[in-house]
Amino acid sequence: MLERNPNGERSLSFYSVNLEGGENCSEPLHFYQSIVGGEVLKESFGHAELLVFGTLRMVFSKQTEGCPVRPGTITLEWEKGKENDPKLQKFKILQSHPTKAYSLYEDPWGNWVWVYFSK
């Protein structure tokens, strides 16, 4: 939702998290939907959008000359003790920090996923 400035005009709001979508953006769309849920807003070969909650979207784009996207980074919070959850196992682990409450993973499209394990 756009914020209103003191004059009552609409200014700006946070719209989306943008991630590399690879050759077929439907794949990461459904990959992340299986992990975080959400509603599919748009789905095509080169562009897909997942409404996660409220107005926050995850946008997946195929890199083209007119759409120069790069892999991104997101952070998820996961329940401590659930490190073997099948959803989490979909990611490739890059760094494990057993004495700390976080680890770094990578999805199949090169996007990084920091996971903070909460109590």
MOPAC internal coordinates of N, CA, C and O (Angstrom, degrees):
PM7 1SCF
backbone

  N    0.0000 0     0.00 0     0.00 0    0    0    0
  C    1.4456 1     0.00 0     0.00 0    1    0    0
  C    1.5257 1   108.72 1     0.00 0    2    1    0
  O    1.2310 1   120.53 1   -46.34 1    3    2    1
  N    1.2962 1   116.60 1   133.66 1    3    2    1
  C    1.4578 1   120.45 1  -179.97 1    5    3    2
  C    1.5241 1   110.57 1   -71.13 1    6    5    3
  O    1.2310 1   121.14 1   -44.76 1    7    6    5
  N    1.3124 1   115.43 1   135.24 1    7    6    5
  C    1.4620 1   121.28 1   176.30 1    9    7    6
  C    1.5287 1   108.74 1   -76.20 1   10    9    7
  O    1.2310 1   120.71 1   -30.92 1   11   10    9
  N    1.2928 1   116.25 1   149.08 1   11   10    9
  C    1.4651 1   120.48 1   176.91 1   13   11   10
  C    1.5228 1   108.85 1  -101.26 1   14   13   11
  O    1.2310 1   120.86 1   -43.60 1   15   14   13
  N    1.3314 1   115.97 1   136.40 1   15   14   13
  C    1.4570 1   119.39 1   177.37 1   17   15   14
  C    1.5300 1   108.29 1   -82.73 1   18   17   15
  O    1.2310 1   119.51 1    -3.98 1   19   18   17
  N    1.3438 1   118.55 1   176.02 1   19   18   17
  C    1.4743 1   120.14 1  -177.52 1   21   19   18
  C    1.5231 1   114.41 1   -56.60 1   22   21   19
  O    1.2310 1   119.28 1   155.40 1   23   22   21
  N    1.3251 1   118.99 1   -24.60 1   23   22   21
  C    1.4649 1   121.77 1   178.79 1   25   23   22
  C    1.5215 1   112.07 1   -82.47 1   26   25   23
  O    1.2310 1   120.23 1   179.73 1   27   26   25
  N    1.3334 1   117.16 1    -0.27 1   27   26   25
  C    1.4541 1   120.69 1  -179.32 1   29   27   26
  C    1.5181 1   113.89 1    86.02 1   30   29   27
  O    1.2310 1   120.17 1  -177.72 1   31   30   29
  N    1.3333 1   117.28 1     2.28 1   31   30   29
  C    1.4551 1   120.63 1   179.64 1   33   31   30
  C    1.5232 1   109.76 1   -84.69 1   34   33   31
  O    1.2310 1   121.11 1   -29.23 1   35   34   33
  N    1.3120 1   115.47 1   150.77 1   35   34   33
  C    1.4582 1   120.03 1   177.47 1   37   35   34
  C    1.5189 1   108.79 1   -76.97 1   38   37   35
  O    1.2310 1   120.97 1   -45.20 1   39   38   37
  N    1.3237 1   115.76 1   134.80 1   39   38   37
  C    1.4627 1   118.30 1  -178.83 1   41   39   38
  C    1.5224 1   111.03 1  -113.86 1   42   41   39
  O    1.2310 1   119.44 1    95.76 1   43   42   41
  N    1.3044 1   118.68 1   -84.24 1   43   42   41
  C    1.4519 1   119.46 1  -176.35 1   45   43   42
  C    1.5172 1   110.86 1  -149.40 1   46   45   43
  O    1.2310 1   121.25 1   -15.35 1   47   46   45
  N    1.3215 1   115.21 1   164.65 1   47   46   45
  C    1.4581 1   121.97 1   173.21 1   49   47   46
  C    1.5144 1   108.46 1  -155.00 1   50   49   47
  O    1.2310 1   120.94 1   -17.70 1   51   50   49
  N    1.3163 1   115.80 1   162.30 1   51   50   49
  C    1.4547 1   120.54 1   176.46 1   53   51   50
  C    1.5169 1   107.61 1   -72.65 1   54   53   51
  O    1.2310 1   120.14 1   -50.73 1   55   54   53
  N    1.3333 1   117.35 1   129.27 1   55   54   53
  C    1.4589 1   121.16 1  -172.73 1   57   55   54
  C    1.5175 1   113.37 1  -107.32 1   58   57   55
  O    1.2310 1   120.09 1   130.85 1   59   58   57
  N    1.3463 1   117.43 1   -49.15 1   59   58   57
  C    1.4611 1   117.29 1  -173.00 1   61   59   58
  C    1.5183 1   112.78 1  -157.68 1   62   61   59
  O    1.2310 1   122.31 1   -14.42 1   63   62   61
  N    1.3100 1   113.18 1   165.58 1   63   62   61
  C    1.4561 1   124.10 1   166.50 1   65   63   62
  C    1.5160 1   104.59 1  -106.08 1   66   65   63
  O    1.2310 1   119.79 1   -52.46 1   67   66   65
  N    1.3171 1   118.00 1   127.54 1   67   66   65
  C    1.4620 1   121.15 1  -176.91 1   69   67   66
  C    1.5188 1   110.20 1  -110.15 1   70   69   67
  O    1.2310 1   121.23 1   -49.47 1   71   70   69
  N    1.3336 1   115.26 1   130.53 1   71   70   69
  C    1.4539 1   121.52 1  -178.56 1   73   71   70
  C    1.5179 1   110.61 1  -130.40 1   74   73   71
  O    1.2310 1   121.23 1   -24.77 1   75   74   73
  N    1.3133 1   115.25 1   155.23 1   75   74   73
  C    1.4649 1   122.23 1   175.07 1   77   75   74
  C    1.5206 1   108.42 1   -61.78 1   78   77   75
  O    1.2310 1   120.57 1   -47.44 1   79   78   77
  N    1.3267 1   116.51 1   132.56 1   79   78   77
  C    1.4556 1   120.89 1  -178.20 1   81   79   78
  C    1.5090 1   114.88 1  -106.06 1   82   81   79
  O    1.2310 1   120.02 1   177.81 1   83   82   81
  N    1.3274 1   117.56 1    -2.19 1   83   82   81
  C    1.4577 1   119.93 1   179.46 1   85   83   82
  C    1.5181 1   112.01 1    69.66 1   86   85   83
  O    1.2310 1   120.76 1    23.54 1   87   86   85
  N    1.3098 1   116.15 1  -156.46 1   87   86   85
  C    1.4629 1   122.02 1  -176.87 1   89   87   86
  C    1.5225 1   113.31 1   -76.43 1   90   89   87
  O    1.2310 1   119.86 1   153.69 1   91   90   89
  N    1.3360 1   117.88 1   -26.31 1   91   90   89
  C    1.4630 1   121.91 1  -179.16 1   93   91   90
  C    1.5186 1   108.32 1  -137.09 1   94   93   91
  O    1.2310 1   120.21 1   -75.83 1   95   94   93
  N    1.3166 1   117.19 1   104.17 1   95   94   93
  C    1.4627 1   122.33 1  -173.30 1   97   95   94
  C    1.5242 1   113.84 1   -67.36 1   98   97   95
  O    1.2310 1   119.87 1   165.63 1   99   98   97
  N    1.3133 1   117.86 1   -14.37 1   99   98   97
  C    1.4675 1   120.06 1   175.39 1  101   99   98
  C    1.5249 1   111.12 1   -65.03 1  102  101   99
  O    1.2310 1   120.50 1   148.17 1  103  102  101
  N    1.3295 1   116.66 1   -31.83 1  103  102  101
  C    1.4660 1   120.00 1  -177.93 1  105  103  102
  C    1.5245 1   112.81 1   -64.90 1  106  105  103
  O    1.2310 1   118.57 1   126.08 1  107  106  105
  N    1.3479 1   120.34 1   -53.92 1  107  106  105
  C    1.4606 1   118.16 1   177.91 1  109  107  106
  C    1.5257 1   112.53 1   -66.64 1  110  109  107
  O    1.2310 1   120.14 1   148.76 1  111  110  109
  N    1.3305 1   117.33 1   -31.24 1  111  110  109
  C    1.4629 1   120.80 1   176.94 1  113  111  110
  C    1.5288 1   110.16 1   -55.55 1  114  113  111
  O    1.2310 1   120.21 1   127.61 1  115  114  113
  N    1.3153 1   117.20 1   -52.39 1  115  114  113
  C    1.4658 1   120.57 1  -177.82 1  117  115  114
  C    1.5257 1   111.94 1   -74.90 1  118  117  115
  O    1.2310 1   120.17 1   150.83 1  119  118  117
  N    1.3234 1   117.28 1   -29.17 1  119  118  117
  C    1.4596 1   122.02 1   174.66 1  121  119  118
  C    1.5267 1   109.40 1   -58.73 1  122  121  119
  O    1.2310 1   120.47 1   127.09 1  123  122  121
  N    1.3347 1   116.70 1   -52.91 1  123  122  121
  C    1.4612 1   120.20 1  -178.63 1  125  123  122
  C    1.5242 1   112.07 1   -72.35 1  126  125  123
  O    1.2310 1   119.61 1   147.40 1  127  126  125
  N    1.3098 1   118.35 1   -32.60 1  127  126  125
  C    1.4623 1   119.96 1   176.91 1  129  127  126
  C    1.5269 1   109.93 1   -62.22 1  130  129  127
  O    1.2310 1   119.90 1   144.11 1  131  130  129
  N    1.3284 1   117.80 1   -35.89 1  131  130  129
  C    1.4634 1   120.61 1   179.13 1  133  131  130
  C    1.5249 1   111.80 1   -69.76 1  134  133  131
  O    1.2310 1   120.24 1   161.38 1  135  134  133
  N    1.3309 1   117.15 1   -18.62 1  135  134  133
  C    1.4631 1   121.21 1  -178.95 1  137  135  134
  C    1.5243 1   111.77 1   -97.68 1  138  137  135
  O    1.2310 1   120.11 1   130.68 1  139  138  137
  N    1.3347 1   117.39 1   -49.32 1  139  138  137
  C    1.4688 1   120.53 1  -174.62 1  141  139  138
  C    1.5225 1   113.76 1  -106.94 1  142  141  139
  O    1.2310 1   119.89 1   175.60 1  143  142  141
  N    1.3269 1   117.81 1    -4.40 1  143  142  141
  C    1.4650 1   120.10 1  -176.82 1  145  143  142
  C    1.5170 1   109.79 1    78.94 1  146  145  143
  O    1.2310 1   120.79 1    23.32 1  147  146  145
  N    1.3099 1   116.10 1  -156.68 1  147  146  145
  C    1.4527 1   120.33 1   177.73 1  149  147  146
  C    1.5136 1   113.09 1   108.40 1  150  149  147
  O    1.2310 1   121.85 1    -7.43 1  151  150  149
  N    1.3147 1   114.06 1   172.57 1  151  150  149
  C    1.4673 1   122.66 1  -176.35 1  153  151  150
  C    1.5281 1   109.97 1  -114.05 1  154  153  151
  O    1.2310 1   120.62 1   -49.92 1  155  154  153
  N    1.3191 1   116.41 1   130.08 1  155  154  153
  C    1.4621 1   121.29 1   177.72 1  157  155  154
  C    1.5276 1   108.41 1   -72.11 1  158  157  155
  O    1.2310 1   120.73 1   -58.15 1  159  158  157
  N    1.3325 1   116.21 1   121.85 1  159  158  157
  C    1.4648 1   121.20 1   178.12 1  161  159  158
  C    1.5215 1   111.41 1   -98.32 1  162  161  159
  O    1.2310 1   120.64 1   138.89 1  163  162  161
  N    1.3305 1   116.38 1   -41.11 1  163  162  161
  C    1.4663 1   122.01 1   179.26 1  165  163  162
  C    1.5167 1   107.46 1  -142.91 1  166  165  163
  O    1.2310 1   121.36 1   -37.89 1  167  166  165
  N    1.3190 1   115.00 1   142.11 1  167  166  165
  C    1.4552 1   118.77 1   178.08 1  169  167  166
  C    1.5158 1   109.58 1  -147.52 1  170  169  167
  O    1.2310 1   121.11 1   -64.01 1  171  170  169
  N    1.3177 1   115.48 1   115.99 1  171  170  169
  C    1.4553 1   120.98 1   174.50 1  173  171  170
  C    1.5207 1   108.10 1  -148.57 1  174  173  171
  O    1.2310 1   121.33 1    -5.24 1  175  174  173
  N    1.3013 1   115.06 1   174.76 1  175  174  173
  C    1.4558 1   121.05 1  -178.34 1  177  175  174
  C    1.5263 1   111.57 1   -58.72 1  178  177  175
  O    1.2310 1   119.95 1   138.99 1  179  178  177
  N    1.3317 1   117.70 1   -41.01 1  179  178  177
  C    1.4579 1   121.49 1  -173.68 1  181  179  178
  C    1.5078 1   116.31 1  -102.95 1  182  181  179
  O    1.2310 1   119.80 1   172.80 1  183  182  181
  N    1.3485 1   117.99 1    -7.20 1  183  182  181
  C    1.4667 1   120.86 1  -176.18 1  185  183  182
  C    1.5219 1   109.41 1  -157.55 1  186  185  183
  O    1.2310 1   120.89 1   -45.14 1  187  186  185
  N    1.3331 1   115.90 1   134.86 1  187  186  185
  C    1.4638 1   120.23 1   177.70 1  189  187  186
  C    1.5211 1   109.03 1  -146.09 1  190  189  187
  O    1.2310 1   120.95 1   -32.26 1  191  190  189
  N    1.3439 1   115.80 1   147.74 1  191  190  189
  C    1.4620 1   120.85 1   179.68 1  193  191  190
  C    1.5166 1   109.92 1  -133.60 1  194  193  191
  O    1.2310 1   121.56 1   -44.76 1  195  194  193
  N    1.3356 1   114.61 1   135.24 1  195  194  193
  C    1.4559 1   122.67 1   178.62 1  197  195  194
  C    1.5178 1   108.20 1  -121.10 1  198  197  195
  O    1.2310 1   120.30 1   -59.80 1  199  198  197
  N    1.3312 1   117.03 1   120.20 1  199  198  197
  C    1.4600 1   121.55 1   175.66 1  201  199  198
  C    1.5184 1   106.66 1   -82.40 1  202  201  199
  O    1.2310 1   120.55 1   -67.36 1  203  202  201
  N    1.3271 1   116.56 1   112.64 1  203  202  201
  C    1.4573 1   121.13 1  -173.38 1  205  203  202
  C    1.5211 1   110.90 1   -84.65 1  206  205  203
  O    1.2310 1   120.05 1   125.08 1  207  206  205
  N    1.3213 1   117.52 1   -54.92 1  207  206  205
  C    1.4654 1   122.32 1   174.47 1  209  207  206
  C    1.5193 1   108.09 1  -162.17 1  210  209  207
  O    1.2310 1   121.17 1   -27.35 1  211  210  209
  N    1.3331 1   115.36 1   152.65 1  211  210  209
  C    1.4584 1   118.69 1  -177.23 1  213  211  210
  C    1.5114 1   109.90 1    55.82 1  214  213  211
  O    1.2310 1   120.97 1    58.96 1  215  214  213
  N    1.3200 1   115.74 1  -121.04 1  215  214  213
  C    1.4659 1   120.64 1   177.34 1  217  215  214
  C    1.5282 1   111.92 1  -112.04 1  218  217  215
  O    1.2310 1   120.08 1  -173.07 1  219  218  217
  N    1.3411 1   117.44 1     6.93 1  219  218  217
  C    1.4632 1   120.69 1  -178.63 1  221  219  218
  C    1.5146 1   111.15 1   -75.93 1  222  221  219
  O    1.2310 1   121.21 1   -53.52 1  223  222  221
  N    1.3166 1   115.29 1   126.48 1  223  222  221
  C    1.4627 1   122.54 1  -179.62 1  225  223  222
  C    1.5200 1   110.03 1  -115.50 1  226  225  223
  O    1.2310 1   121.68 1   -30.49 1  227  226  225
  N    1.3238 1   114.38 1   149.51 1  227  226  225
  C    1.4588 1   121.61 1   165.91 1  229  227  226
  C    1.5176 1   104.95 1  -106.17 1  230  229  227
  O    1.2310 1   120.36 1   -56.24 1  231  230  229
  N    1.3314 1   116.91 1   123.76 1  231  230  229
  C    1.4581 1   122.22 1  -178.29 1  233  231  230
  C    1.5238 1   108.17 1  -112.16 1  234  233  231
  O    1.2310 1   120.83 1   -50.59 1  235  234  233
  N    1.3247 1   116.02 1   129.41 1  235  234  233
  C    1.4596 1   122.74 1   179.14 1  237  235  234
  C    1.5217 1   107.59 1  -115.72 1  238  237  235
  O    1.2310 1   120.61 1   -52.22 1  239  238  237
  N    1.3291 1   116.43 1   127.78 1  239  238  237
  C    1.4579 1   120.50 1  -176.91 1  241  239  238
  C    1.5164 1   110.73 1  -130.56 1  242  241  239
  O    1.2310 1   121.85 1   -35.43 1  243  242  241
  N    1.3259 1   114.06 1   144.57 1  243  242  241
  C    1.4583 1   120.97 1   172.91 1  245  243  242
  C    1.5186 1   107.36 1   -86.13 1  246  245  243
  O    1.2310 1   120.42 1   -45.73 1  247  246  245
  N    1.3156 1   116.79 1   134.27 1  247  246  245
  C    1.4565 1   120.08 1  -179.84 1  249  247  246
  C    1.5200 1   110.29 1   -71.30 1  250  249  247
  O    1.2310 1   121.27 1   -54.22 1  251  250  249
  N    1.3283 1   115.18 1   125.78 1  251  250  249
  C    1.4590 1   122.45 1   175.39 1  253  251  250
  C    1.5286 1   107.38 1  -137.63 1  254  253  251
  O    1.2310 1   120.55 1    -4.70 1  255  254  253
  N    1.3213 1   116.55 1   175.30 1  255  254  253
  C    1.4621 1   119.77 1   178.24 1  257  255  254
  C    1.5271 1   110.91 1   -60.82 1  258  257  255
  O    1.2310 1   120.35 1   141.21 1  259  258  257
  N    1.3233 1   116.93 1   -38.79 1  259  258  257
  C    1.4580 1   120.97 1  -179.39 1  261  259  258
  C    1.5194 1   114.04 1   -84.49 1  262  261  259
  O    1.2310 1   120.25 1   171.80 1  263  262  261
  N    1.3252 1   117.14 1    -8.20 1  263  262  261
  C    1.4642 1   121.45 1  -179.02 1  265  263  262
  C    1.5330 1   108.53 1  -138.24 1  266  265  263
  O    1.2310 1   120.45 1  -100.79 1  267  266  265
  N    1.3310 1   116.74 1    79.21 1  267  266  265
  C    1.4624 1   120.17 1  -176.35 1  269  267  266
  C    1.5313 1   112.25 1   -79.65 1  270  269  267
  O    1.2310 1   120.35 1   -98.68 1  271  270  269
  N    1.3228 1   116.94 1    81.32 1  271  270  269
  C    1.4625 1   121.10 1  -179.47 1  273  271  270
  C    1.5255 1   110.48 1   -90.55 1  274  273  271
  O    1.2310 1   121.49 1   -19.54 1  275  274  273
  N    1.3269 1   114.76 1   160.46 1  275  274  273
  C    1.4605 1   122.19 1   177.20 1  277  275  274
  C    1.5186 1   108.29 1  -132.14 1  278  277  275
  O    1.2310 1   120.43 1   -22.20 1  279  278  277
  N    1.3239 1   116.79 1   157.80 1  279  278  277
  C    1.4617 1   117.99 1   173.46 1  281  279  278
  C    1.5271 1   109.92 1   -58.36 1  282  281  279
  O    1.2310 1   120.56 1   -31.39 1  283  282  281
  N    1.3175 1   116.53 1   148.61 1  283  282  281
  C    1.4531 1   121.82 1  -178.26 1  285  283  282
  C    1.5172 1   111.88 1  -120.50 1  286  285  283
  O    1.2310 1   121.30 1     7.51 1  287  286  285
  N    1.3208 1   115.11 1  -172.49 1  287  286  285
  C    1.4563 1   122.39 1   179.72 1  289  287  286
  C    1.5197 1   108.61 1  -134.85 1  290  289  287
  O    1.2310 1   120.91 1   -46.87 1  291  290  289
  N    1.3271 1   115.87 1   133.13 1  291  290  289
  C    1.4581 1   120.80 1   173.50 1  293  291  290
  C    1.5252 1   107.95 1  -126.21 1  294  293  291
  O    1.2310 1   120.91 1   -14.71 1  295  294  293
  N    1.3143 1   115.87 1   165.29 1  295  294  293
  C    1.4598 1   121.49 1   176.77 1  297  295  294
  C    1.5155 1   108.44 1  -126.42 1  298  297  295
  O    1.2310 1   121.15 1   -49.36 1  299  298  297
  N    1.3246 1   115.40 1   130.64 1  299  298  297
  C    1.4562 1   121.81 1   177.08 1  301  299  298
  C    1.5214 1   109.00 1  -116.50 1  302  301  299
  O    1.2310 1   120.94 1   -30.92 1  303  302  301
  N    1.3164 1   115.82 1   149.08 1  303  302  301
  C    1.4571 1   120.88 1   173.19 1  305  303  302
  C    1.5206 1   107.41 1  -103.33 1  306  305  303
  O    1.2310 1   120.70 1   -49.02 1  307  306  305
  N    1.3236 1   116.26 1   130.98 1  307  306  305
  C    1.4617 1   121.85 1  -176.86 1  309  307  306
  C    1.5135 1   108.53 1  -126.73 1  310  309  307
  O    1.2310 1   120.41 1   -32.72 1  311  310  309
  N    1.3105 1   116.83 1   147.28 1  311  310  309
  C    1.4621 1   120.77 1   179.78 1  313  311  310
  C    1.5304 1   110.35 1   -69.34 1  314  313  311
  O    1.2310 1   121.17 1   -51.09 1  315  314  313
  N    1.3351 1   115.38 1   128.91 1  315  314  313
  C    1.4654 1   120.25 1   178.54 1  317  315  314
  C    1.5228 1   108.90 1   -61.10 1  318  317  315
  O    1.2310 1   120.79 1   -40.45 1  319  318  317
  N    1.3160 1   116.09 1   139.55 1  319  318  317
  C    1.4581 1   121.36 1  -177.50 1  321  319  318
  C    1.5187 1   112.87 1    93.58 1  322  321  319
  O    1.2310 1   120.28 1   173.55 1  323  322  321
  N    1.3318 1   117.07 1    -6.45 1  323  322  321
  C    1.4693 1   121.89 1  -179.32 1  325  323  322
  C    1.5288 1   111.10 1  -109.77 1  326  325  323
  O    1.2310 1   120.50 1  -151.36 1  327  326  325
  N    1.3191 1   116.65 1    28.64 1  327  326  325
  C    1.4661 1   120.83 1  -177.42 1  329  327  326
  C    1.5260 1   112.64 1   -64.47 1  330  329  327
  O    1.2310 1   119.92 1   159.97 1  331  330  329
  N    1.3146 1   117.76 1   -20.03 1  331  330  329
  C    1.4696 1   121.05 1   179.36 1  333  331  330
  C    1.5282 1   112.74 1   -96.94 1  334  333  331
  O    1.2310 1   120.12 1  -167.30 1  335  334  333
  N    1.3160 1   117.38 1    12.70 1  335  334  333
  C    1.4636 1   121.95 1   177.42 1  337  335  334
  C    1.5306 1   108.70 1   -57.23 1  338  337  335
  O    1.2310 1   119.52 1   -48.34 1  339  338  337
  N    1.3389 1   118.52 1   131.66 1  339  338  337
  C    1.4724 1   120.80 1   179.92 1  341  339  338
  C    1.5290 1   113.39 1   -55.03 1  342  341  339
  O    1.2310 1   119.94 1   149.02 1  343  342  341
  N    1.3302 1   117.71 1   -30.98 1  343  342  341
  C    1.4697 1   119.84 1   178.46 1  345  343  342
  C    1.5261 1   110.54 1   -64.11 1  346  345  343
  O    1.2310 1   120.57 1   137.47 1  347  346  345
  N    1.3186 1   116.52 1   -42.53 1  347  346  345
  C    1.4598 1   120.68 1  -179.41 1  349  347  346
  C    1.5263 1   111.07 1   -69.29 1  350  349  347
  O    1.2310 1   120.54 1   150.31 1  351  350  349
  N    1.3079 1   116.58 1   -29.69 1  351  350  349
  C    1.4626 1   121.17 1  -179.16 1  353  351  350
  C    1.5318 1   112.44 1   -70.60 1  354  353  351
  O    1.2310 1   120.04 1   171.40 1  355  354  353
  N    1.3318 1   117.53 1    -8.60 1  355  354  353
  C    1.4679 1   121.13 1   176.42 1  357  355  354
  C    1.5275 1   111.83 1   -70.96 1  358  357  355
  O    1.2310 1   120.78 1   161.04 1  359  358  357
  N    1.3395 1   116.12 1   -18.96 1  359  358  357
  C    1.4564 1   121.71 1  -179.71 1  361  359  358
  C    1.5264 1   110.26 1   -94.19 1  362  361  359
  O    1.2310 1   120.99 1   -25.88 1  363  362  361
  N    1.3261 1   115.70 1   154.12 1  363  362  361
  C    1.4660 1   121.83 1   173.90 1  365  363  362
  C    1.5273 1   107.64 1   -91.25 1  366  365  363
  O    1.2310 1   120.25 1   -51.03 1  367  366  365
  N    1.3192 1   117.12 1   128.97 1  367  366  365
  C    1.4643 1   119.51 1  -179.69 1  369  367  366
  C    1.5263 1   109.74 1   -78.87 1  370  369  367
  O    1.2310 1   120.76 1   -47.07 1  371  370  369
  N    1.3324 1   116.15 1   132.93 1  371  370  369
  C    1.4636 1   122.08 1   177.80 1  373  371  370
  C    1.5236 1   111.29 1  -105.32 1  374  373  371
  O    1.2310 1   120.65 1   138.37 1  375  374  373
  N    1.3331 1   116.37 1   -41.63 1  375  374  373
  C    1.4618 1   121.77 1   179.07 1  377  375  374
  C    1.5139 1   108.70 1  -141.30 1  378  377  375
  O    1.2310 1   121.09 1   -49.78 1  379  378  377
  N    1.3140 1   115.53 1   130.22 1  379  378  377
  C    1.4557 1   120.57 1   176.06 1  381  379  378
  C    1.5243 1   107.94 1  -113.04 1  382  381  379
  O    1.2310 1   120.49 1   -45.74 1  383  382  381
  N    1.3055 1   116.67 1   134.26 1  383  382  381
  C    1.4592 1   122.16 1   179.85 1  385  383  382
  C    1.5273 1   108.01 1  -124.69 1  386  385  383
  O    1.2310 1   119.83 1  -101.46 1  387  386  385
  N    1.3458 1   117.93 1    78.54 1  387  386  385
  C    1.4649 1   121.27 1  -174.28 1  389  387  386
  C    1.5254 1   114.39 1   -58.71 1  390  389  387
  O    1.2310 1   120.00 1   150.79 1  391  390  389
  N    1.3256 1   117.60 1   -29.21 1  391  390  389
  C    1.4652 1   119.37 1  -179.10 1  393  391  390
  C    1.5255 1   112.39 1   -88.36 1  394  393  391
  O    1.2310 1   120.65 1   175.20 1  395  394  393
  N    1.3228 1   116.36 1    -4.80 1  395  394  393
  C    1.4637 1   120.64 1   179.07 1  397  395  394
  C    1.5174 1   108.51 1  -118.43 1  398  397  395
  O    1.2310 1   120.30 1    -6.75 1  399  398  397
  N    1.2845 1   117.03 1   173.25 1  399  398  397
  C    1.4636 1   121.08 1  -174.54 1  401  399  398
  C    1.5204 1   113.03 1   -97.37 1  402  401  399
  O    1.2310 1   119.69 1  -151.93 1  403  402  401
  N    1.3275 1   118.20 1    28.07 1  403  402  401
  C    1.4613 1   119.09 1  -179.92 1  405  403  402
  C    1.5201 1   111.29 1  -148.60 1  406  405  403
  O    1.2310 1   121.27 1   -21.98 1  407  406  405
  N    1.3204 1   115.18 1   158.02 1  407  406  405
  C    1.4608 1   123.25 1   174.51 1  409  407  406
  C    1.5235 1   107.85 1  -146.25 1  410  409  407
  O    1.2310 1   121.00 1   -20.98 1  411  410  409
  N    1.3199 1   115.70 1   159.02 1  411  410  409
  C    1.4597 1   121.47 1  -179.94 1  413  411  410
  C    1.5213 1   109.33 1  -112.36 1  414  413  411
  O    1.2310 1   121.07 1   -49.31 1  415  414  413
  N    1.3333 1   115.55 1   130.69 1  415  414  413
  C    1.4598 1   122.82 1  -179.69 1  417  415  414
  C    1.5236 1   109.00 1  -123.96 1  418  417  415
  O    1.2310 1   121.22 1    -9.12 1  419  418  417
  N    1.3304 1   115.28 1   170.88 1  419  418  417
  C    1.4653 1   121.58 1   175.86 1  421  419  418
  C    1.5201 1   108.28 1  -135.37 1  422  421  419
  O    1.2310 1   120.64 1   -41.22 1  423  422  421
  N    1.3316 1   116.39 1   138.78 1  423  422  421
  C    1.4641 1   119.34 1   176.42 1  425  423  422
  C    1.5344 1   109.22 1   -87.51 1  426  425  423
  O    1.2310 1   119.44 1    -6.83 1  427  426  425
  N    1.3285 1   118.68 1   173.17 1  427  426  425
  C    1.4697 1   120.70 1  -177.24 1  429  427  426
  C    1.5337 1   115.11 1   -64.21 1  430  429  427
  O    1.2310 1   119.34 1   169.94 1  431  430  429
  N    1.3373 1   118.86 1   -10.06 1  431  430  429
  C    1.4642 1   122.54 1  -178.02 1  433  431  430
  C    1.5204 1   112.52 1  -105.84 1  434  433  431
  O    1.2310 1   120.27 1  -171.71 1  435  434  433
  N    1.3291 1   117.09 1     8.29 1  435  434  433
  C    1.4599 1   121.14 1   177.16 1  437  435  434
  C    1.5112 1   115.01 1    88.57 1  438  437  435
  O    1.2310 1   119.55 1  -176.22 1  439  438  437
  N    1.3362 1   118.47 1     3.78 1  439  438  437
  C    1.4576 1   121.33 1   175.88 1  441  439  438
  C    1.5273 1   108.48 1   -78.60 1  442  441  439
  O    1.2310 1   120.39 1   -37.58 1  443  442  441
  N    1.3215 1   116.86 1   142.42 1  443  442  441
  C    1.4573 1   120.97 1   178.66 1  445  443  442
  C    1.5185 1   110.02 1   -92.60 1  446  445  443
  O    1.2310 1   121.32 1   -33.47 1  447  446  445
  N    1.3157 1   115.08 1   146.53 1  447  446  445
  C    1.4621 1   121.97 1  -179.84 1  449  447  446
  C    1.5276 1   108.14 1  -132.49 1  450  449  447
  O    1.2310 1   120.77 1   -71.92 1  451  450  449
  N    1.3204 1   116.13 1   108.08 1  451  450  449
  C    1.4614 1   120.42 1   171.72 1  453  451  450
  C    1.5165 1   106.75 1   -81.14 1  454  453  451
  O    1.2310 1   120.58 1   -45.10 1  455  454  453
  N    1.3060 1   116.49 1   134.90 1  455  454  453
  C    1.4629 1   121.16 1   177.42 1  457  455  454
  C    1.5214 1   108.00 1  -120.60 1  458  457  455
  O    1.2310 1   121.27 1   -58.79 1  459  458  457
  N    1.3374 1   115.17 1   121.21 1  459  458  457
  C    1.4604 1   122.07 1   174.36 1  461  459  458
  C    1.5153 1   107.38 1  -100.33 1  462  461  459
  O    1.2310 1   121.06 1   -53.69 1  463  462  461
  N    1.3213 1   115.58 1   126.31 1  463  462  461
  C    1.4584 1   120.92 1  -179.51 1  465  463  462
  C    1.5222 1   108.58 1   -94.44 1  466  465  463
  O    1.2310 1   121.03 1   -64.03 1  467  466  465
  N    1.3326 1   115.63 1   115.97 1  467  466  465
  C    1.4618 1   120.82 1  -177.17 1  469  467  466
  C    1.5205 1   110.04 1   -98.32 1  470  469  467
  O    1.2310 1   121.36 1   -19.17 1  471  470  469
  N    1.3105 1   115.00 1   160.83 1  471  470  469
  C    1.4698 1   120.88 1   179.79 1  473  471  470
  C    1.4971 1   110.99 1   -80.28 1  474  473  471
  O    1.2310 1   120.10 1   180.00 1  475  474  473

